[in-house]
Amino acid sequence: MRLPRTRGRSSLRIALVVLAVAGLALVGCRQVASGNLHVANDLSGIGQDNTFLRAYAPDPGDVWPPTGQVNLYVRGDDFGSPPSYGMNGYLYLVRTSAACPQSEGAPEVFTLGVVTITGVVTVTAGSVNQFVTMADTPANRAPTWALIDIAEFPNTSGGHLIRRCGTVTWTP
């Protein structure tokens, strides 16, 4: 036997919908940057270039991100080594004014002297899907962004292997 619907349940559902819509309105923001980060050592164009970075700034009255901050969203997969690409670990999210290295067949690295670490990104089962917040300053709006290994790559004089690297275009 089914119990008749009560008015309280229906009112609760309506209140939850209104609350969800209001919550979305409070966290609205505008996209101020986007770019694709490409597989290092792959100039062929057939690599898994499916990692992107987007940056979002608050509109007046927004709750998140805080005023003066930019929320960076990094998403991608196929991190690790073939055939499984199932890396688990951490990568540095870095910014720089230097161009991405373009050397087919040689390890592409950045030394910590030419990059600024913006955050640490978690890789789970070969995928990244994370937000990082940074101050919104002209110096932080660098043209080149990369995900690099935390550990130094052997025989590169302190270089960190680049897993993804690309140009990010910023708007005012």
LINMOLIN-V979478 format. One record per residue. N is the residue number from 0. RES is the residue in one letter. PSI is psi in whole degrees, -180 to 180 (NA if undefined). BURIAL is + if it has 16 or more other ideal C-beta (glycine too) atoms within 10 Angstrom, else -. D_FIRST is the distance of its C-alpha to the first C-alpha in Angstrom with 2 decimals. Layout:
((N & RES & PSI & BURIAL & D_FIRST) (N & RES & PSI & BURIAL & D_FIRST))
//
This chain:
((0 & M & 132 & - & 0.00) (1 & R & 135 & - & 3.77) (2 & L & 145 & - & 6.54) (3 & P & 148 & - & 9.50) (4 & R & 139 & - & 12.50) (5 & T & 158 & - & 15.12) (6 & R & -31 & - & 18.72) (7 & G & -40 & - & 19.81) (8 & R & -45 & - & 18.15) (9 & S & -41 & - & 19.75) (10 & S & -38 & - & 22.99) (11 & L & -43 & - & 23.03) (12 & R & -44 & - & 22.82) (13 & I & -43 & - & 25.59) (14 & A & -40 & - & 27.64) (15 & L & -39 & - & 27.43) (16 & V & -45 & - & 28.61) (17 & V & -42 & - & 31.43) (18 & L & -41 & - & 32.39) (19 & A & -43 & - & 32.58) (20 & V & -42 & - & 34.76) (21 & A & -40 & - & 36.96) (22 & G & -42 & - & 37.33) (23 & L & -37 & - & 38.47) (24 & A & -33 & - & 40.94) (25 & L & -29 & - & 42.36) (26 & V & 14 & - & 43.07) (27 & G & 148 & - & 44.59) (28 & C & 177 & + & 48.02) (29 & R & 145 & - & 50.56) (30 & Q & 129 & - & 51.78) (31 & V & -4 & + & 55.45) (32 & A & 151 & + & 56.18) (33 & S & 152 & - & 55.20) (34 & G & 157 & + & 56.75) (35 & N & 137 & - & 56.25) (36 & L & 125 & + & 57.39) (37 & H & 160 & + & 58.89) (38 & V & 131 & + & 59.42) (39 & A & 149 & + & 62.74) (40 & N & 28 & + & 65.44) (41 & D & 92 & - & 63.96) (42 & L & 1 & - & 66.07) (43 & S & -23 & - & 64.98) (44 & G & -1 & - & 61.96) (45 & I & 3 & - & 59.77) (46 & G & 171 & - & 58.43) (47 & Q & 78 & - & 54.91) (48 & D & 61 & + & 55.61) (49 & N & 31 & - & 52.03) (50 & T & 134 & + & 52.35) (51 & F & 160 & + & 52.44) (52 & L & 131 & + & 53.07) (53 & R & 145 & + & 51.93) (54 & A & 139 & + & 52.93) (55 & Y & 132 & + & 51.16) (56 & A & 153 & + & 52.78) (57 & P & 147 & + & 51.23) (58 & D & 161 & - & 51.51) (59 & P & 130 & - & 52.59) (60 & G & -8 & - & 49.81) (61 & D & 147 & + & 47.84) (62 & V & -38 & - & 46.57) (63 & W & 142 & - & 47.01) (64 & P & 162 & + & 49.42) (65 & P & 156 & - & 51.64) (66 & T & 135 & - & 54.63) (67 & G & 4 & - & 57.47) (68 & Q & 157 & - & 55.26) (69 & V & 136 & + & 54.13) (70 & N & 117 & + & 51.00) (71 & L & 134 & + & 51.82) (72 & Y & 121 & - & 49.16) (73 & V & 129 & + & 50.20) (74 & R & 137 & - & 48.18) (75 & G & 173 & + & 49.27) (76 & D & -172 & + & 49.10) (77 & D & 38 & + & 51.30) (78 & F & 139 & + & 53.07) (79 & G & -152 & + & 54.92) (80 & S & 152 & - & 56.95) (81 & P & 155 & - & 56.47) (82 & P & -10 & - & 54.77) (83 & S & -30 & - & 51.66) (84 & Y & 42 & - & 52.19) (85 & G & 43 & - & 49.89) (86 & M & 139 & + & 51.82) (87 & N & 127 & - & 50.41) (88 & G & -149 & - & 52.47) (89 & Y & 150 & - & 53.85) (90 & L & 151 & + & 56.09) (91 & Y & 135 & + & 58.10) (92 & L & 116 & + & 57.32) (93 & V & 157 & + & 60.86) (94 & R & 152 & + & 62.68) (95 & T & 163 & + & 66.32) (96 & S & -7 & - & 68.86) (97 & A & 149 & - & 70.13) (98 & A & 157 & - & 69.14) (99 & C & 134 & + & 67.02) (100 & P & 145 & + & 69.38) (101 & Q & 79 & - & 69.89) (102 & S & 101 & - & 71.37) (103 & E & 124 & - & 70.12) (104 & G & -17 & - & 70.11) (105 & A & 153 & - & 71.07) (106 & P & 131 & - & 68.72) (107 & E & 125 & + & 67.91) (108 & V & 156 & + & 67.83) (109 & F & 139 & + & 67.98) (110 & T & 156 & - & 69.78) (111 & L & -16 & - & 68.36) (112 & G & -18 & - & 71.49) (113 & V & 1 & - & 70.49) (114 & V & 163 & + & 66.80) (115 & T & 125 & - & 64.78) (116 & I & 124 & - & 61.63) (117 & T & -32 & + & 58.75) (118 & G & 174 & - & 56.00) (119 & V & 129 & - & 54.67) (120 & V & 135 & + & 51.96) (121 & T & 133 & - & 49.67) (122 & V & 123 & + & 49.52) (123 & T & 122 & - & 46.53) (124 & A & 38 & - & 46.43) (125 & G & 8 & + & 49.08) (126 & S & 148 & + & 47.35) (127 & V & 144 & + & 47.95) (128 & N & 85 & - & 45.58) (129 & Q & 151 & + & 46.75) (130 & F & 142 & - & 47.85) (131 & V & 135 & + & 51.20) (132 & T & 138 & - & 52.57) (133 & M & 164 & + & 56.29) (134 & A & 140 & - & 58.64) (135 & D & 89 & + & 59.29) (136 & T & 156 & - & 63.07) (137 & P & -37 & - & 65.42) (138 & A & -32 & - & 66.48) (139 & N & -14 & - & 62.91) (140 & R & 60 & + & 62.43) (141 & A & 153 & + & 64.25) (142 & P & -24 & + & 64.52) (143 & T & 133 & + & 63.82) (144 & W & 150 & + & 60.78) (145 & A & 158 & + & 60.15) (146 & L & 118 & + & 58.03) (147 & I & 156 & + & 60.48) (148 & D & 149 & + & 60.33) (149 & I & -42 & - & 60.72) (150 & A & 149 & - & 63.24) (151 & E & 142 & - & 66.72) (152 & F & 133 & + & 67.45) (153 & P & 145 & - & 70.40) (154 & N & 32 & - & 73.85) (155 & T & 18 & - & 73.02) (156 & S & 48 & - & 74.74) (157 & G & 15 & - & 71.60) (158 & G & 151 & + & 69.54) (159 & H & 126 & + & 65.75) (160 & L & 131 & + & 64.31) (161 & I & 121 & + & 62.68) (162 & R & -38 & + & 59.28) (163 & R & 146 & + & 58.75) (164 & C & 143 & + & 61.08) (165 & G & 174 & + & 61.24) (166 & T & 137 & - & 62.22) (167 & V & 129 & + & 59.98) (168 & T & 126 & - & 60.69) (169 & W & 145 & - & 60.32) (170 & T & 158 & - & 60.08) (171 & P & NA & - & 61.07))
//
